[in-house]
Amino acid sequence: MKSPRPRLFFALVMSAVGATAQTVTILDETFASGARTTLAPPNSAEWFSSGGGSSVTYTADTSITLATGSSGRHLLGYFTADGSPVSLGIGDTMTVTFKIQFDRTTALADGSNNFRIGLFDSTAGTRITADSAGGTSVGALFDNYTGYIATLNSGGSGSNGLRLYERTSTTNQAFIAGIAAYTQLGSSASPNQALATGTTYTGEMSFSRTGSAELTTSFLLTGGSLTNYTISAVDTSPSFSFDTFAIYATSSTTDSMTLSQVKIQYTAVPEPATTAAIFGVLGVAFALWRRRRAA
């Protein structure tokens, strides 16, 4: 009898590889008309501006623009239901990608940490439900929010232009405007490059849980003339849960910033027992195939 071709075994291998890691889209923001403050995952987050509704231009099906001008302002988006953050297990990864454009009548300002992007967990705190909340003020509004930010100098001068921080002081602190609430995890002097007004940049921030008490955080920005604009750091006293995305620009950094194509994905790795069971089945299948081939 002719031995069967290895198609079945190959199919099982490919199936098992797919089963060992599953990627789920948590948010793929469409900026649907009338949905700025409506949470409808994965198509819509709830977006709120610290500068008030007049500071936001919402272009349906395209983008959201925050006018900053002479005051530091943030824009935040809740992307899961209140009390239901996405939590990373060992081996799991969460990645947020987005496009950002800055517009200013003159060159973007120089200033340490003058643009910031982060992911947070609001579960132990209280969610805001309207605009005009928690700009640069220090107070209890964002008490107990935990998370991480990547910061950069949009003007490009000076050292340590790209940094990663963890929010470790969570009582009576500004949300994202106050660096005093954060502990620096890492810095990079190499990307001393100015961002250009009117240029669309693609950003990526990633969180990978690499142990029971270890998180690897990374940030990457591409576009225009940027090269090697990236940083990563390992946190051994980490937070693993996230439900809030935010961007911030300090006073006079830019006149406005436009956010588009925001996508958040979660890649989960099965428990070791599950993976072992999958490859145990593959081992049996391979043994049977070898036996039939030798017959």
Helices and strands as residue ranges (DSSP letters): H 7-19, E 22-28, E 46-49, G 53-55, E 56-59, E 63-67, E 73-78, E 86-87, E 93-103, E 115-121, E 146-152, E 162-167, G 179-181, E 182-188, E 200-211, E 214-222, E 230-235, E 241-242, E 244-249, E 256-268, H 272-294
